[in-house]
Amino acid sequence: AQSVTQPDIHITVSEGASLELRCNYSYGATPYLFWYVQSPGQGLQLLLKYFSGDTLVQGIKGFEAEFKRSQSSFNLRKPSVHWSDAAEYFCAVGNQGGKLIFGQGTELSVKP
Amino acid sequence: DADVTQTPRNRITKTGKRIMLECSQTKGHDRMYWYRQDPGLGLRLIYYSFDVKDINKGEISDGYSVSRQAQAKFSLSLESAIPNQTALYFCATSGEGIGVGLTKNIQYFGAGTRLSVL
């Protein structure tokens, strides 16, 4: 069965520091992978996606993620965090059928 | 205006009441979804619909029903609300849509409905 694990429930980083949010998935075939961000009181916004090709994908707001098939991972990174990045981040895996399975989410806090 | 609109944004109801959450979209997508979000559990799929005549159960459909009134409208009903249905509910859409570069695998979300069942 498909599943997604985000091991870190809550992460705190200082403004200007680098960020890495972890995501591990279980899926039998080549997955479609997504990162979404949820700001307080808002819906989910797509940050980036991986369907195929280059395993390093660039997204909006300066985020990137790297697909590592050997590790079943799709970690999200940002070189320098801004206070406005404080939010909850969700990793999701999908297939050609169009359904998504979401991870539990990681809440990011940013210290001044 | 938002592409995916959910109404109401907030709702408080009592145990045993029937309640309907509504979702409409202007993206021209054929696929629509209902999720609930609970702290520590992420988003879980309740129901989904790939076109007007297609309704499918998700992983947590018990206690819920849906209606796809039109391509652009997808409603979620709680026939007899119970306290453990207190959650944040999201509607999402996907599909070929209108525009360049869209794919049926990218889902677009509404702002959510916060439901409390007392």
Interface residues (C-beta under 8 A of the other chain):
Chain A: V4 Q6 I9 Y32 F34 Y36 G41 Q42 G43 L44 Q45 L46 K49 F51 F90 G94 Q96 G98 K99 L100 F102 G103 Q104 G105
Chain B: V4 R31 Y35 G40 L41 G42 L43 R44 L45 Y48 F50 G58 F90 A92 S94 T103 K104 N105 I106 Q107 Y108 F109 G110 A111 G112
